Amino acid sequence: MQLAGAVFRYAVATARLASDPTRDLRGALAAPKVTHYGAIIEPKRVGELLRAIDGYEGFGITKNALQIAPHVFVRPGELRHAEWSEFDLEAGLWTIPAEKMKMRKAHHVPLSRQAVELFRYLRGITGPSGYAFPSVRSRSRPMSENTLNAGLRRLGYTSDEMTGHGFRAMASTLLNESGKWSPDAIERALAHGDSDKVRAAYHRGAHWKERVEMAQWWSDYLDELRKGGDHPGAA
């Protein structure tokens, strides 16, 4: 609306148009609603959450998903739709096809040693083909979109405290606060879109080495928090 209004006002100013047709619409259209997901971002509470997840007594694959989610920065939908054909655990790489990504671009996820170990364990249960996190009702379908949140509720966390999306906010906040990693590398790890198409194309393959190092540092940091520490380890 703002851009259209600016164009029409320019047309009025240059005598190309008699009036701005967007004038009467201002305030009538609702602004896009921004959703804020519950997320734990305090290091001490992150450690408490990780320990709670390790003690989860519900469905085993739900526990596996909750253990893996903090390490990989992906959206809940991307996690639950993961298929074993997308993984190269020997190389520590997960390639999510474009059609599964919000931004419709293939996304490469570097896997830390801890993430690889967790996925290897899971593959022994649900692999070697099909969905990594199948539904409890049918292996031909992925787990429900509510599974992660239901697991967190079972652990006693309200939707205002922590959600499946909250693992991304957790990583983004603490990685930025560490001061060790470039904002661009963090944004690439989160697969956020770039409004500048030239910049997006330039950065598509950039920061990979830093992202690999960051993924390992992050998993090591999560391990430290799980043990009760609260300071980032050396990169």
N, C-alpha and C positions, 0 to 999 in steps of 0.2 A: 504493500500500500504506500509506504514512504517513497519508494523508487518511482512508482507510477505517478504519484502526486507531483514529484519533482519534475518529471517529464512533461506532465500537463501544464504545470505552472510556467515552465520554460516556453511551451507553445503559446500560452496566453501572453507572456511578456514579449514575444516576437511576432505577435499578431497573427499567429497561425490558428488560434483557437479562441472562441469567445469567452469560455469559462472553464474552470477545472472541475471535471465531472466527479472527481473523487472527494471533493470538499464535503459533500453531505454524508459521506460514508464514514468519515473519521469518528471514531468512538463507537461506531455501530457494529464493527466486526471484532470478534474476540481475538485477543492475542494468543499465539500458540501456547499451550500449557506445557510448562517444564516439569517433568517428573523427577523428584528427588527420592532416591532409594535409600533405605536405611543402611548404614555402613558403619562398621567399627574401625576407627582410624587411630586410636590410642594404642601405642605399642604394648602396654601391659595387658589391655583388654584383648588385643589380638592373640597374645599368648594364651589367655584364658579360653578364648574361642577354639584355638587349635587343640588344646588339651580336651575340651568338651567334645570336639569332633572325634578325636581318637577314642573316646569312651562311648561313642554312639552305639546304642543297642537295637536300633531298628533294622530295616532291610539292608543287607550287606552292600549292594551296589549303590544305594543311596549314600552310605558311609564312604565308599570309594570315591564317589563324585564330590562329596564335601571335602575329602582330603586332597583331591587333585585341584579343585577349583582355585584355591589361593595361589597356586604355582603358575597358572597359565594365562591369566589376564583376559580370557575370552568371555563373551556374553553367555548367559545360561543356555540360550537356544543353540548356540554353536557347540557348547559342550555336550548337551544331551543328544544332539544329532551326529556326534562324532562316529565315524566308521573306521574299522581297523585298516581298511585299504588306504587310508589317508596318512598312516603312520610309518615312519622309518625309525624304529627305536634304536637301531645300531648307529644311525647318524644323529640321533637326538632331535628329530624333526617331525613336526606335524604340519601338514599342508591342508588347509581348509579350502575347498573349492569355492569359486566366486559365487555360485548360486546359493550357498549357505551363509554368505556374509551380508551384513546389513548394507555395506557400501558396494556390494556386487563386484568385489575385486578379490582374487585369491589372496589368502593370508598365510604367511609362513610363521610358525610358532617354534622358536628354539626351546628345547626341553632340557631342563637341568637334570643332574644325576638323580635327584630325588624324584622328579616328575617321571623320568624313565623307569625308575624302580617301581613307582606306583602303577604306571601303565602296564609294566610287565606282569605284575601281580594280577591286575584286572584282566589282562589278556588270557591268563590261565583259567579264568572263570567264565568269561564271555566270548573269548576269541575262538579261532583265529580270524573269523570273518564276521560280517554283519555289524550291528551297532555295538559300540563299546559299552554303552549304557542302555541296555534294552529295557523295555517295559516289564513290570512284574507279571503282566498278563500274557505277553507275547514277545518272543525274541525278534519278531519281524517288525516291531515298532520301537521307537525310542521311548525312554522314560517320559513321564508326564511333565509338562511345563511347570507344574506346581511342586515337583518332587523336592528340589533343593530348598525351597521356602518351607515346605512342610517339615523337612528334616530339621531346619533351624528352629521352627516353632516347637518341635518335639524336644529340642535341647533347651527350651525356655527363653529363646530370644523372640521379642515381638518384631513386627514388621517395621516399626520405627527404629529398632536397634540394629537389625541386620537382615539383609536379603541376599538372594543369589547374585543380584547385580552388585551388591555391596563389596564383593571381593575385588572388583575392578577399581572402585573408589578407594578401597584400602591400599591397593598397590600404587595407584596414581599418587595419592597423598604422601605416603611414606617414602616412595622413590624420589619424589620431588623434594621432600623435606631433607632427604639424606645429602643433597647437594652433589652427589657423585655422578649423576647421569644427565645428559643433555635432555631438555624438554622434548626435542624432536624424536629422540630415541624412545622416550616414554610414550609419546603419542603414537608412534609407529607400532609399539608393542600392544597398545590398546586398540589398534586398527581404527583410529579416528579418521574421518574424512578431512581433506584439506580443501577449503573453498577456492584456493588459488590453484588452478589446474596445472599451470607450469611448475609451480613449487611441488605439487603432489607427484607429478611425473618424475621430477628430479629426485625426490626423496623415496621413490618406490623401492629401490634396491639399496638405499643408503642405510647407514647405522647398523648393518647386520652384525658386524663384529662386536659392536658395543651392546647390542641387544642380547647376544649370546652370553657375554660376560655379565650383563645385568640380570639375566634370568638365573644364572648360577648364584650370584651374590644375593639375590632376593630369596631364593630357597634356603641358602645358608642362614640368612637373617631370620627367616621364619622358624628354622630349627632352633636358633638361639632364643627367640621369643617363646617358643614352646617349652623350653627348659627353664624359663623364668627370667632370662636376661632382658635387657631393654635398650641395648646400644648396638647400632650397626657394626658388623665386623669389618675388617679391612677388605677392600676390593681387590 
